[in-house]
Amino acid sequence: MSVPAADTLRCTWTTKTGESWALWLETPSTGRKSARCADTGVPSRSLALMPNDEFWAIIEAAWTGVDGNDAGQELLDDDEREEVAFALGEPMEQMMARLRETQETMDQAQFLAFDRVMERLMHRIDRAEIQAFTDGSDDGLEYARGFIVGSGRAFYELVDADPSKVACDAELDRFACVAVSVFDKRFGEDTWTPSEFCRASCSNSDAWPDL
């Protein structure tokens, strides 16, 4: 089954009401929309997580053969970071295409186990101290976090430990949605398992003391 082109989907977050957030996907040809985040106060169904090592191996494999496949290491260089990040637009798109190909081979349990790790990694770096260095809006922080996770484990762990190492204005705006779009096509939106975690900016309440 083919995966829709990345530009056929639009991903936005609803306005925050209490602790409720939703991820919406809209397909312009059909106008269909679907919610993808449960209220944080509602327990999610039990689901095994993919080991972190396995998750990061999948991300690294998606970079294999892609122009700029050494980006994860090059981003660790303080002197080169901004220049490297600026040049990663097309390579990031290639990486996401390869990631979709991998997701097409996963069964439903593997798919959800992968995505639950990704959303937890996104949630962990949803922090005011990181936004302070990304020079962006709440949406911009979501895209910046997508860039951080998509760049691989080494860069993710660097920024997690020291937010000043983030690449300012470096964004990957569809990364938070890529798994959802493939999942819908393969298994149907009604089979998605709600989660207590959300990818939306500012949903990590412990990391936003002023909200």
N, C-alpha and C positions, 0 to 999 in steps of 0.2 A: 504494500500500500504506500502510495506516495505521501510525503509530508508537504503541507502547504508552504508556499514561499513565505519567508519571514515577514515580508511587507504586507501580507494579507491579514495580519493580526495586529490589533492595537491593545496595549496593556496599560490600564490606569488603576489607581486606588481610589476607593470611595472616601468621602469625608469621614473623619473619625467621630464616632458617637459612643461615648463611654469607652469601652474596651473593644468595640466591634469594628472590624475592618473587612473589606472584601476585595478580592482580585477579580477583575472583569476582563473577559476576552470578547472582542467583537469582530466578527467576520463581515466585512463590508458587503459581500455578495448576498448574504442571508440576513444580516442584522442580528444574528443570534448572539446573546450574551450569557455568560455563566459565572456564578460566584465561586470563589475558590478559597476563602478563608473563613473558618468557623469563628464564632465569638471566642475570645481567649478564656472566658470563664467556663466554657463547655468542654469537658474532657473528651479527648479524641479516642477513637477505637484503637485497641492495642495493635501495634505494628512493629515488627523487627526493623532495626536500623542497619543499613549497610556499614561495615567497618570503615572508619575514616581512611585507612590506608587504601582500601579498594576504591572508595570514591575518588580519591586524589589520583589514583592510577588511571581511572577512566578519563579524568580531565587531562592528564598528561598525554594519554594515548591520542586524545582528540587533537593535540598539537602536532603529532607526528606527521611529517611531510608537509606541514604548513609553513609558508613564508613567515619568518620571525619565530620559528619554534624554540629559539633560545631566549625568548622574551622574558620568561619567568625568572631566569638568572640575571639577565641584563637589567631588569627593573630593580634589582638589589643594589645597583651602583648609584650612589647619590649624585654623581656628576652626570650620568647618562639618563636617569629615570624619566625626566620630562620629555626628552627627545625621543626615547624609545616608545613611550606611551603614545605620543603624537602620531607615530608611524604605524600603530597597530590596528587601525580601523579595518582594513581589508583582511589582514590575518585573523582578527577576532571573528569576522564573519565566516571565514573558512573553518575556523575551529568549531564554531557553533554548528555548521553544516555537518561536520564529521561527528559531533556529539549527537546530533539527531539520528544519524545513521546507526550509531551504537545503540541508542534508545529503541530503535526499531527492532533490535534483536532481543530485548529484555522481555521477560514475562511480567505479568502485572505486579507480582510481589516484589520482584527485583526493581521494577520501575519506581514503585512507591518507596521502597527502602532507600534508593538513590536520592529521590527528591526530598525525603525527610531529612537526610543529612545536609543537602544543599540549603534547605530553608533554615536549618539550625545555624549553619555557618553564616548565612545572610543576617540572621537575627543577632548573632553574637557581635557583629561589627556594626550594628545599627546603634551608633553611639554619638552623642553630641560632640565628644572630643575628636571624632573622626570627621564629622561634618565641618568642623572648624577649619580643617585643612583641605576640604574638597572644593570650597568656594561655590557651593551650589544650594539649590532649593531642596525641599523634602524629596521631590521626584528626582532631582539631580543626585541626591545621596543614594537613592535606590539604584540608579544606574551606575554610580561609582562603586557601590558594593558589588554589583554584578561584574564590573571590570576586575575588582580585587579577587573575587572567587575564580573567575574565568582565567585569570593569569596564572593560577596554579598555587600549590601549597607553600612554596618558599616565600613568594610575595605576600600571600595571605597572612602567614605567620609573622612576617616582618611588620606589616601594618597593624595587626592585632596587638603586637607587643609595643609598637611605637607609632602612633597615628601620624606623627610628623613625616613619616616615610611615604605617605600616600602620594600618588601622582595627581596634582591639581587638575581638575577638569577632565580627567580620563574617565570615560563612561562606556558602558555596554548596556544599552537601554532595553534590549529584549531578553537578556539572560534570565531574569526572574520568571519569564513566561515560557521559555522554550520547552520545558518538560511538560507543562500543562497542555500546550498545543499538540504535542505528539501523543500524549496520553489520550486526549479526547478522540483523536482520529483512530487510534488503535482499539480502545476499550469502551469508549462512550463516556460522556460527562457524568452520567448517573452512577458510575462505579468509582468515582473519586472518593477517597477516604478523608474526611475532615481532620484538621490538625489543630493543636493548641498553639502552634507557632505561626507567625505571619511575617511575610517578607516586607511589609510596608514600612517606610521610614517612620520613626518615632513610636513604633509598636513595642519596642524593648523598654518598658517603663522604668526599669532599674537604671538605665543608662541616660535617661532624660530627666534629671532632677528638677528642672524648671517648668516642666509641663504638668 
